[in-house]
Amino acid sequence: MCYSAEEWADYRLYCKRFGATLGIADFVRLQRRRTAGERVRIPKSMDDAFRGPVGADLAELAALVDGWNHAQADRLQGELDAQRRRLAEAEAKLQVKETKAARESARIATDKIRKAELDLADLSRRDPLPRDSRIFPGTYAPVLVSEGGKLVVKPMRYQCRLAGKPAFYDTKYPGTYNARRDNLEGFWKGQFGHTHALMVVNVFYENVEGPDGKNQVLRFEPRTGEPMYVACLWSHWTDPAGKDPDLLSFAAITDEPEPEVAAAGHDRTIINIKPEHIDAWLNPDPANLAAFYAIFDDKQHPFYEHQRQAA
């Protein structure tokens, strides 16, 4: 299962590559939810695309992102000040008497100071790093869909909640960030052939069992460095009670593993479709599911080199 990936979190890449437009209203609604206090995880690259000079059509988005960054900077500075005071108090106590409690308090404060300083620096940093675009289950990401025959970039959560299902499906089925090819006409029948999406990925990560029996994380990347066009399914969930906000969410489709992925210890691989099939994939005909299996069978097979990661 693709539990994490470095994807095209900057919507402008999709617009440039595919001639897509931005679903501005969807992005605004998502940013408003986060500003209102909802726990919304957004990769830094997705936010940074709206920082700096923008046109009038993106002014509200830019203001929401800027406001969020300022609020986070204030929160982190407050945490930094509090932990510095805590460290000073602990060090003063240690000068008088060495105690386990004071030593532990100093250790915790030092760790939290280091983290707050790193987070503050990260918040203001404008030079992009690969990790800025890394997503995990529960993270929001831009994905490409077709609406009325036109390509649109929308923000969706990487863990699909099927339309018509209760919200507790998120915990009952925590693995719904991936959709198995052999279950597309089962669990995913409401999406397969109906609501297709595309995510572009540079790198993906998998959990495998290491030689010592412990979990290890492997980073996979095509040897040629080419982007991967990942076939996805998506859903527009609405709360029948009208209490929870609408949710746009998606899952990446997985297939039997490529030989080199299997040799590395993992049993699934995301489906990397060929560029010439993207239009057909994004404009599905539910009466011709065989056409999509044909697209899967004709998928790209770059050699996925891997290396072990710390996390």
Legacy VTK file of the C-alpha trace (Angstrom):
# vtk DataFile Version 3.0
C-alpha trace
ASCII
DATASET POLYDATA
POINTS 311 float
0.000 0.000 0.000
1.235 3.501 -0.782
1.207 4.944 2.722
3.099 8.107 1.792
4.254 9.973 -1.302
5.951 13.131 -2.511
3.336 14.470 -4.908
2.750 17.582 -6.940
1.395 19.615 -4.033
1.733 22.877 -5.986
-1.426 23.210 -8.105
0.483 25.266 -10.687
2.304 22.140 -11.849
-1.014 20.555 -12.840
-2.181 23.709 -14.565
1.029 23.974 -16.570
1.262 20.293 -17.465
-2.406 19.589 -18.238
-3.898 23.015 -18.959
-6.147 22.578 -15.935
-7.942 25.296 -14.000
-8.034 25.705 -10.237
-11.136 24.831 -8.232
-10.809 28.044 -6.247
-14.053 27.681 -4.277
-13.006 24.233 -3.010
-9.616 25.525 -1.893
-11.220 28.506 -0.151
-13.671 26.276 1.722
-10.830 24.056 2.901
-8.739 26.983 4.110
-11.738 28.458 5.918
-12.295 25.186 7.749
-8.710 25.171 8.966
-8.916 28.814 9.993
-12.084 28.009 11.967
-10.157 25.461 14.024
-10.802 22.187 12.210
-7.821 19.839 12.087
-6.862 20.045 8.422
-3.438 18.765 7.377
-2.050 20.562 4.334
1.486 20.079 2.958
3.687 23.157 2.980
4.036 23.218 -0.820
0.269 23.364 -1.207
0.120 26.421 1.054
3.200 28.072 -0.410
1.659 28.105 -3.888
-0.669 30.845 -2.631
1.974 32.953 -0.877
3.386 36.062 -2.463
1.855 38.215 -5.191
-1.311 36.661 -6.635
-4.157 37.815 -8.836
-7.462 39.154 -7.549
-9.098 35.747 -8.029
-6.722 34.236 -5.463
-6.675 37.152 -3.022
-8.916 35.452 -0.449
-6.919 32.239 -0.613
-3.662 34.130 -0.152
-5.125 36.030 2.813
-6.318 32.811 4.465
-2.933 31.134 4.057
-1.132 34.247 5.283
-3.442 34.487 8.292
-2.865 30.847 9.124
0.905 31.238 8.922
0.817 34.300 11.176
-1.360 32.474 13.709
1.021 29.508 13.704
4.028 31.805 14.111
2.371 33.455 17.137
1.530 30.048 18.636
5.058 28.748 18.139
6.623 31.904 19.548
4.401 31.573 22.614
5.471 27.946 23.015
9.113 28.938 22.593
8.873 31.660 25.246
7.098 29.323 27.694
9.655 26.554 27.270
12.564 28.954 27.656
11.071 30.073 30.957
10.605 26.454 31.959
14.219 25.668 31.115
15.486 28.662 33.083
13.440 27.604 36.125
14.687 24.016 35.896
18.311 25.128 35.570
17.917 27.434 38.579
16.615 24.513 40.655
19.471 22.297 39.492
22.007 24.877 40.659
20.561 24.554 44.137
19.958 20.782 44.145
20.179 17.999 41.585
16.772 16.349 41.320
15.297 13.906 38.853
12.221 16.109 38.364
14.260 19.221 37.550
16.578 17.295 35.218
13.580 15.820 33.353
11.908 19.216 33.118
15.092 20.695 31.627
15.310 17.845 29.112
11.691 18.217 27.992
12.006 22.005 27.719
15.192 21.687 25.650
13.499 19.257 23.243
10.446 21.476 22.872
12.579 24.573 22.314
14.472 22.804 19.557
11.239 21.683 17.892
9.602 25.125 18.122
12.688 26.778 16.639
12.744 24.298 13.754
9.000 24.724 13.135
9.312 28.516 13.144
12.175 28.390 10.664
10.191 25.973 8.499
7.172 28.258 8.526
9.090 31.202 7.127
11.313 29.194 4.784
10.575 29.806 1.098
13.156 27.513 -0.494
11.288 24.269 -1.266
12.382 20.901 0.064
11.101 17.477 -1.073
9.415 16.890 2.283
7.243 19.974 1.744
5.199 17.952 -0.756
4.994 14.713 1.206
1.535 13.433 2.024
0.284 10.753 4.412
-3.178 9.293 4.989
-5.351 12.124 6.252
-3.330 14.812 4.458
-4.964 17.008 1.827
-3.471 17.173 -1.636
-4.314 18.643 -5.052
-5.660 16.063 -7.487
-6.808 16.320 -11.081
-10.417 15.581 -12.068
-12.638 16.257 -15.061
-15.803 18.345 -14.724
-17.916 18.727 -17.829
-14.965 17.656 -19.928
-12.663 20.307 -18.408
-9.719 19.467 -16.173
-9.868 20.962 -12.686
-7.475 20.799 -9.724
-9.270 20.154 -6.429
-8.011 19.690 -2.871
-8.902 16.274 -1.468
-8.049 14.251 1.596
-5.821 11.248 1.035
-8.166 8.693 2.578
-11.429 8.187 0.789
-14.760 8.277 2.613
-17.356 6.828 0.284
-20.449 8.876 -0.461
-23.428 7.600 1.488
-21.334 5.911 4.177
-21.159 7.064 7.815
-18.229 9.155 9.000
-17.014 6.337 11.267
-15.860 4.497 8.127
-12.657 6.529 8.489
-11.758 4.462 11.568
-13.552 1.260 10.593
-11.655 1.152 7.276
-8.410 3.070 7.912
-6.774 1.670 4.789
-9.096 3.459 2.360
-6.305 5.697 1.130
-5.624 2.837 -1.303
-8.075 0.932 -3.510
-7.106 -2.576 -4.546
-7.571 -3.351 -8.214
-9.195 -6.685 -7.354
-11.877 -4.943 -5.282
-12.835 -2.090 -7.615
-16.166 -3.664 -8.512
-16.811 -4.556 -4.887
-16.101 -2.033 -2.154
-15.323 0.699 -4.715
-18.152 0.062 -7.182
-19.727 3.472 -6.552
-16.514 5.222 -7.646
-14.978 2.904 -10.235
-16.275 3.965 -13.616
-17.831 7.100 -12.126
-15.440 9.374 -10.223
-11.842 9.062 -11.367
-8.904 11.287 -10.446
-5.189 11.583 -11.083
-2.380 12.303 -8.648
1.130 12.991 -9.915
3.859 11.569 -7.706
7.652 11.821 -7.784
8.407 9.389 -4.952
6.416 6.912 -2.899
7.144 5.235 0.428
6.235 1.809 1.776
6.488 0.022 5.100
8.221 -3.358 4.895
9.586 -5.845 7.373
13.343 -5.552 7.710
15.878 -8.372 8.130
15.627 -7.911 11.900
11.860 -8.401 11.837
11.234 -4.723 12.575
9.404 -2.250 10.365
11.427 -0.130 8.010
10.428 2.553 5.511
11.570 2.286 1.905
11.639 5.183 -0.535
10.842 4.238 -4.146
11.600 6.410 -7.171
11.667 5.680 -10.915
15.269 5.257 -12.036
14.693 7.789 -14.816
13.275 10.377 -12.402
10.064 10.642 -14.423
6.797 11.565 -12.655
4.247 8.857 -11.947
0.653 9.387 -13.089
-1.278 7.585 -10.388
-4.821 6.399 -11.119
-7.144 7.363 -8.269
-10.797 7.212 -7.259
-12.546 10.019 -5.415
-15.768 10.741 -3.597
-17.848 13.767 -2.593
-19.229 12.925 0.849
-22.068 14.897 2.411
-23.456 14.593 5.916
-27.155 13.614 5.755
-27.658 15.386 9.088
-26.065 18.556 7.743
-23.749 18.901 10.750
-20.369 18.040 9.247
-18.879 19.876 6.232
-18.721 18.237 2.832
-15.637 16.126 2.275
-13.709 15.596 -0.950
-11.415 12.597 -0.591
-9.524 10.126 -2.759
-7.674 6.836 -2.853
-4.795 5.650 -5.037
-5.411 2.402 -6.907
-2.889 -0.380 -6.276
-2.061 -3.525 -8.231
0.202 -6.535 -7.876
3.753 -5.379 -7.124
6.362 -4.631 -9.717
9.136 -7.289 -9.483
11.666 -4.931 -7.892
9.075 -3.741 -5.353
8.209 -7.330 -4.453
11.919 -8.140 -4.112
12.229 -5.245 -1.658
9.509 -6.827 0.479
6.280 -5.081 -0.478
3.176 -6.686 -1.974
1.459 -3.795 -3.811
2.363 -0.985 -6.223
0.411 2.092 -7.260
-0.846 2.042 -10.845
1.250 4.420 -12.943
-0.774 4.986 -16.123
0.622 6.187 -19.425
0.102 9.870 -20.336
-1.905 8.929 -23.427
-4.533 7.263 -21.230
-5.087 10.172 -18.836
-7.977 11.743 -20.734
-9.842 8.430 -21.015
-9.224 7.684 -17.344
-10.552 11.044 -16.182
-13.684 10.854 -18.336
-15.017 7.400 -17.448
-17.826 5.475 -19.085
-19.416 3.215 -16.434
-20.705 0.949 -19.183
-17.163 0.108 -20.306
-15.171 -0.940 -17.251
-13.060 -3.215 -19.427
-11.440 -0.126 -20.932
-10.025 0.824 -17.537
-8.611 -2.617 -16.872
-6.940 -2.313 -20.273
-5.397 0.986 -19.152
-4.093 -0.739 -16.008
-2.636 -3.588 -18.059
-0.876 -1.050 -20.281
0.578 0.873 -17.328
4.111 2.251 -17.202
6.862 0.047 -15.815
9.778 2.248 -14.798
12.316 0.481 -12.611
11.585 1.615 -9.044
14.868 2.030 -7.215
14.623 2.056 -3.431
16.563 3.101 -0.386
15.887 2.821 3.314
14.567 5.889 5.114
14.614 6.914 8.763
10.871 7.776 8.616
LINES 1 312
311 0 1 2 3 4 5 6 7 8 9 10 11 12 13 14 15 16 17 18 19 20 21 22 23 24 25 26 27 28 29 30 31 32 33 34 35 36 37 38 39 40 41 42 43 44 45 46 47 48 49 50 51 52 53 54 55 56 57 58 59 60 61 62 63 64 65 66 67 68 69 70 71 72 73 74 75 76 77 78 79 80 81 82 83 84 85 86 87 88 89 90 91 92 93 94 95 96 97 98 99 100 101 102 103 104 105 106 107 108 109 110 111 112 113 114 115 116 117 118 119 120 121 122 123 124 125 126 127 128 129 130 131 132 133 134 135 136 137 138 139 140 141 142 143 144 145 146 147 148 149 150 151 152 153 154 155 156 157 158 159 160 161 162 163 164 165 166 167 168 169 170 171 172 173 174 175 176 177 178 179 180 181 182 183 184 185 186 187 188 189 190 191 192 193 194 195 196 197 198 199 200 201 202 203 204 205 206 207 208 209 210 211 212 213 214 215 216 217 218 219 220 221 222 223 224 225 226 227 228 229 230 231 232 233 234 235 236 237 238 239 240 241 242 243 244 245 246 247 248 249 250 251 252 253 254 255 256 257 258 259 260 261 262 263 264 265 266 267 268 269 270 271 272 273 274 275 276 277 278 279 280 281 282 283 284 285 286 287 288 289 290 291 292 293 294 295 296 297 298 299 300 301 302 303 304 305 306 307 308 309 310
